[in-house]
Structures are given as structure tokens and as C-alpha cells.
Amino acid sequence: MSKGPRRESVYLGDDDTGCTILHIDMDAFYASVELIDRPDLRGKPVIIGGTSGRGVVLSATYEARAFGVHAAMPVSRAQRMCPQAVFISPRHHRYDEVSQGVMAIFRDITPEVEPLSLDEAFLDVSGAVRRLGRPREIAAMIRARVEAEQFITCSVGVAPNKFVAKIASTSCKPNGLLVVPVDRVVEFLHPMPVGALWGVGPKTEEQLHRLGLRTVGDLAHTPQSTLERALGVATGRHLANLAWGRDDRVVEASESERSIGNEETFFSDIDDPEEIRRELLKLSEQVAGRLRAHGVVARTLTLKVRFADFTTITRSRTLPDPTDTSFDVYATVSALFDALHLQRARLRLVGVRAEGLRPSSERSEQLAFDTPEHGWRDADRAKDRAIARFGKGAVKPARLVRPTGDGSEKS
């Protein structure tokens, strides 16, 4: 969910000469995907996040945002601000599915696609102009295809470089398209608050305000030497360049996500090691399943632990051979957890993340067919087929099934 600056009714003309960089951002992505499957919720405030009240908001419809709800807000606060909202637990596998469809549309336009997350990417369309038309026409085509094929909307910024394109897409949300002509970049940027600039967080913004700099224009007309003395040479130079719309970074094409992960915030802080291991097993199953769905294997696995006081630590291990099996993922993160020697420390959240991704075709296949590794991979594939046919939860490790008082079982 974007939290950048928005300016109502922005229009700077349609001269897209030299504006071959697009930034495309889905509108309220997780929430929009949920509305595909639950059209009865359209027009209502919908919030995606942990439903226990201890999680954080991942996405919200614009009807919910009207009440002040935004990403990273504690769900408990969102519930107070918008008690009439419908709260939905996230379905990461569904978001992955729609994201793959969106990225496929982008790569059908140009191979120069740099995904930033599941729901946004930079495109360099300079090589597609002769085939598909001017950048603005390409942007309009992408918006139409995303809506027609994936049933969600997106906003597109068209500009000379990545920084200006991203600001433009934020400024025309939701469901908008904004071209920032080369000769109007300064006019577009200078009225914005300094917080619009990349790299300006709360502390830097406070420093700039103390210098009397509140807009990008204020900063642009401040000597770079002054900024470097106040903020450091690197930061001062960086902000001085952005304030004049200068950004020479190129679009770095990427064919896959940088990482895949899941995490869980507990309903209440827990210190039971067995309960924590059960959660790690569940998360490992989810992450490994997403790896297989994406056709990738991971070289590095990371454990994330957040304590009751919100202190957060991560521990990683790089494997000798990349993997996509639930067994390998759980065995690794479980060993990382044991190595912490927490001695019943109270935890608020745990997470599992797979990194160093590469296509599954690059996995070493030198293992004999009767090795345990081969057996776990076959088991996972059988499980994937069962889930595809009978739905999520059709197959799960026995450790995740607990008996109830009436002799039945629950997960």
C-alpha cells in the first residue's frame, strides 16, 4: 500500500518524448485480489491483515483508507478506526498467482522488467516503442490488459527516469496514468514535501525541517555543500540530485522474485518451544509450497523472531545445494531456532524466508533415486497435486493435526 505523496487532478500534458521509464503499481493489491473472489465486498471497507488484532495491516481498500487506515498499522488500531470494516486473513498463494499473471503481461510488452515486489515494477519500454507505440500508449495498453486479464487496476507513472516515474504513479492513484514530460519534471517535483524524496525517513525529514526546508523546491535551492554538512556527503549529494529530478539508474531486468517468505504474529505472546516449532513447520510448508509453485529453489533460508518487547532478530543459513522441499526448509529453520537457546523467551512473531532463488532446472540432480532427498521431493509433489485437487489443508504433516475433545481432529 503506497504511502507516498498524492496530488489531486495532476495533469502535465501528454508529451512523452524521452519518457521511456514506467513505474506500474497495483491499486490496494491484496485487497483488490480478495475482491476478485468476493465481489459482494466491493464498495465496502476491507482490511487485509492478521485477524487476531496483534498483526499489522497489509492492505486496505480505499473505502477503509478514508478512515485513516494504512499499511503497517497495527490491526488493533485499524479495528478502532474502522470497526465496520471486513477483516480478512492474507492468502499469499492467491497473491502470488495474480502477481505472476501481472508480471507475465509486463514481460509480454518488454523484457526490461524490474520487479520491486509482488505488485509493482519498473519497465523500460524504449525497445517496444516502434512495435507498440508511444510510451503513454503502452502504459494505457498495460492498464487495460491488467484489468481485463487479472481483474484488478493499476496506476502508471511515465517519466524520464525511475525516481520521477515512481512519484508519478503514486500521484495518480488509484487507477490513473500520469506522464511527466522531460521539461516539466522540476515543476512537478518542487511543490512536493521533502518526505517525497527517496531516502528521506522521519529522522532526515526532521533534520530538513530544522533547516527550514519543507518542500522539494526548498531543498533544490539549498547549496549542496550545506546539505552535505547537515546530512553527510552521500545523503546530501543524493537528495540534491533527486530534488532536480536527476536519477541515472537503469531498469535492471529480473526474471524472478528476490525472496519468498511467510510470517505469523501470535494471538498472544508464547514461550512454548513445541508450539513455536509447530508454527515454524506450518510456515516452512507454506514457503516451500510457494517455491515449488514459482518453479524456483532457494539457496539461503532465514529465520525471523520478534520478542514480546518488539526486538527482532534474524538468522540465516546458506545450503550446499538449493532446495524447494518442506523437509529441508523446516530442518534448517528449526536448527536455527534451536541455536538461539532462547530458554522460553516470550515471542510475538516468527517468520521463514527463502532467498538466493534460482530456477528449479538448475537444481543438482546427481542424487540417487533411493536417497531421502528424492523421497521428500516426491512426497511434496504428491501433496501439491492433492491440494490442487481438494483444496488448501487437504494434506498436512501429522504434527499439525491435533485431536479435539470429541475425538475428531483439528489443525
N, C-alpha and C positions, 0 to 999 in steps of 0.2 A: 504494500500500500504506500503510495508516494506521499511524502510529507513536505515536498518542496514548495516553492512559491507558485501561486496561481494568480493570473491577472485576467479579469473578465473581459470577454469580447476583444481579444487580441487579434489584430489583422494588420499585416505589414506589407501586403501585396503578394503577387504570385511570381515575381521574378526569381526563379530558382537557378539561374546561371551560376555555376560553380558550387551549387549546394547538393553534393552527391552523397552526403552522410545522413543516414536516417537513424533516429532512435525510436524504437517501437516498444510501447509499454501497454500490456493488457490492463483493462479497467477493473479494479477490485477483483483480481484474478480468482482467488479461491472462492470468494462469494459468488462470482459470476458462474463458475463451474457448477457450484451447488444448485444454482437456479436452473441450469440445463435440466437436471434430474428432478427438480421440484419447482415447476413453473407456478404452482399455486402461491409461492412466496414472493413472486415478482411484485415490486411496489411496496414491500414491507421492509422494516429494518431487520437485517440478518447479519449476525456476527459469527465468524469462524474462529474457534479457539478452544482451549481446554474448558470443558463444561463444569469442572469441579469448582471454579471460582478462584483457583490458585494459578491457573495458567495465564497466558498472555494472548491478546488479540492478534491473530494472523492476518485477518482481512475483514472488511465490513462493507456492506452495500452503502451507496450514497445516502439512502434514507437513514441509515444508522449514523453515518458521519455528520449528518445535520445536527445530531445531539452532542457532537464533540468527540465521538468515539474514533480512535485512530490505532494504527498498528503499534505493537509493543506495549500497549496499555494493559495493565492487569485486568483480567476478566471480571474480577470482583468490582472494580471501579466502573467498567463498562456496564455491568448489571445495574449499578446505581444510577448511572447517567441515562440509560435507556432500558428500563425494566420491561418494556413491552416488546423488546427485540426477541427474535428467534435465535437461540444459540445452537450451533452445530459443531460437533467434533470434526476435526480435519480428516480428510480421506486422501492421503498423499498419493496412493496408487492412481486415483482418478485424476489428480492434478498432473501427474507425470504423463498420463495418457493424452490429455488435451495439449500439454506442452509439446509433446513430440509432434502432434499434428500441426501446431503453430510453427514450430521450427522447420518442419518439412515445407511449409508454404514459403518461408523466408528463403530456404535453400533452393527452391524452385525458381526464385527470382534471381538470386546471385549466390555464388559460393562464398562470397566475402561476408560471412555472418559471425558475429562475436556475441555469443550468449552471455548475459550477465547473471541471469537466474532463470527459473522456470518460465517467467512471464515477461522478460524484456531482453532486448538485444540491439546491438548496433549493426547496421548494414552499410556497406559501401556499394552503391549502385552505379558507379561510374562505368563499369563494363556492361551494364544492362540497358543503358540509355538508347543505344542505336536499335536494339531489339524491341524494347518495351515502351519507349517514350521518355519524356522529361521526368526528372525526379519527383515532382509533385504528382504526376500521373501515376507513377509507380507506387507512390505512397497511397494514393486513393485506391489503386488496384489491390494492394495488400490489405487495407482495411476492409474492403468489400469481400475478399476471399476469406479472411478470418471470421467475419460474421456469418457468411454463407456456409462455410465448411465446418467451423468449430462452434458456432452459435454463441460467441461472445464478442465483445467490442474491444477495440484498442485505440490508443492515441498515438499520433506520429508527429515527431519533430523533424523538419527538413532543414538542413543548415550546412555551412561550410566545414564544420568540424564537430567532433564528438561532444565537447562540452556544451556548445550552443544548441546542438540537436537535442540533448537530454533536457536542458532547461525548457526548450520549446515544447517538447512532448508533455512535460508537467504543466506548462502554462495553458495548454488547450484541453486538459482533461475535464470531464470524461468524453470519450468518443469524438475526439477532434483531430484536426490536422492543421499544423501551423508551419508555414515557410518563413524562415528568417533570411531575407536577401543579404548578400555579402555587404552591401553598402548601408544596411540598417542594423547591423549587429550591435553597434555601440548604442544606438537609440533604444534598442530592445533591452539591453542589459543594464544600463546605468540607472534607471529608476528603481531597480530591484534592491531589496535589503541585502546587506553584506552576507547574511546567512545563506543566500542562494548559491554562493561560490563553493565549489568542491574544496574540502579541506577545512572549512570553517565550522567547527563544532561550537558548543556552548561557551567553552573557555576562550577560544580565539575570538568569538563574536563579542564577548565581554571586553576583551582587550581592545578590539577595534572601536567599540563604543566609548571606552575611556579616552581614546584618541579623538573622539568626536566624529568617527566615521560610521555612518549608518546606512548609506546606500553604496551600491557598487560604483556609482559615479564619484562619490566622495573618495573612495579608495583609489580609483583610477587617477585622480588628480593629486594624489599624495606622492611626493618623491619616493622612488623605490628605496632609496637609502634609509628613509625614515621607517618604512615598513620592515626593512631588514634588521634595523636596530631594535625595533619593538618585538618582532616575531621570530627573528632568526633569518639568516641569509636565504636558506632554501624556501622557507614558507613565504617570506616577503617577496621573493622573485616569482614564485608560483602564483600568488594572488595578484600580483601586478600584471602578469600575463593574462590571467583569466579575466580580469576587470576590463581589458581591452578586447576580449573575445579571442585571444591567441591560444591555440591548442594544436600542436603538431603531431599528436599521437595518431597512429593509423589503426584501422579496424584489423584486429587480429583474429583471423578465422579459426573457429574451433568446431570440431565435429561431435563433441560430447560434453556432458557436464563435468565440472571440475571435481565434484564430490556428490555423494548421496548419503543422507542421514535421516535419522528419526530420534526424537527425544520425548520424554514423558515427565510432566510435573505431577507429583503425587497429590492425592486429595488432602493428605496431612503428612507432615514430616515422618519418615520412617527410619528405623535403625536396625531392622531385622535383616541380617545378611542373606538369608534364604529368599525373603520377599524381593530384595534388591536383585538377586541373581535371576529370579523368575522374570522380573521386568527386563533385565538385560537379555534374557533368552528371547522374550517376545520382540524386543527391538531388533535383535540380531536376525530373527526370522524375517521381519519386515524389510530391513536393509538388504539382506541377501536376495529376497524376492524382487526388490526393485532393481538390483544389479542385473539379475537374470532377465527381467522384463526389458531393460535397456540394452541387453546384449553386451555388457561390459563386465570386466573383472577388476578387482581392486588390489593394489599392492600395499597400501597402508591403511590400518584400522585405528580409529581413535575413540577413546572413552571420555565422556564428559560427565563430571559430577558437580552438582551445586549443593552446598550445605545450607542448613537452616538459616544461617546469617547472610546468605546470598554470595558468600565466597565461592568462586568457581575455579575448578582445575581441569586440565585435560592431560591425558597420557596417550601416546601413540606407539605403535609398533609396525615396522615395515617387514613384510613377509618375504621369504626367499622366493616364493612363487605366488603370483597373483591368484585370487580366488573369488568365487561367487557362491560358495556353499554356506549354508546356515551353520553347519558344524564348525567350519574354520572361523567364521566371524565370531560366533559365541565363545569358542575356546580361547580366542585371542583376547577379547574384551573381558572375559571372566578372569583370565590370568592378570590382565592389567588392573582389574579391580582388587584381586587378592593381594597384589603387590603394594597396594596403598596402605594395608594394615590399619584400617580405619577404627577398629575396635568399637563397633556400634555407634559411630558418629551418626547424627541425625541428618538425613538427606532430604532435600526438597525436589531434586530433579536428577535424572540420569539420561544420557544420550549416547548413541552409537553412530559413528560416521565412517564411511568408506571413501578413501581418497587415492590419488595416483591411478585413475581409471584408464583402462585401455580396452580395445575391442576383445571380445571373448575369443576370437580367432587367433589371438596372439598368445593364448594360454599354452603352456608347455603340455604336450600330450604324450610324454615319454613314460608316464606311469603305466604299470601293468594293469590289465583289466581286473585282476583279483585284489587290487590294493584297496584299503579302507577309503581312500580319497575317491576312487571311482564309484564305490558303493554309495557314499554320501551324495555324490553328484546325481546318480541315478535316482536316489530317493527324493531329492529336491525336484527333479524333473517330473517324477510321478505326482508329487504333491502339487506342483504348478498345474498339471493337467486336471487334477481333481478340483482344485479351486476354480479354474476356468469354467469347469462344467457345473459345479454345485454351489459356487459362491464362496466368499471370504469366510473363513472359520470352518470350512468343511474338513480340513485336515490340520492338525496341530500337534506339537510334541506332547506326550503324556504328562509331562511336568507342568504344562499349562492348563491341564484339566483337573479341577478339584471337585470332590464329592460334596453334595449338599446334604442337608439333614434328612431328606426324604429318599435318599438312595440314588437320586439322579446325579448328573454331573453338570458343572458349570465351569466356564473359563475364567 
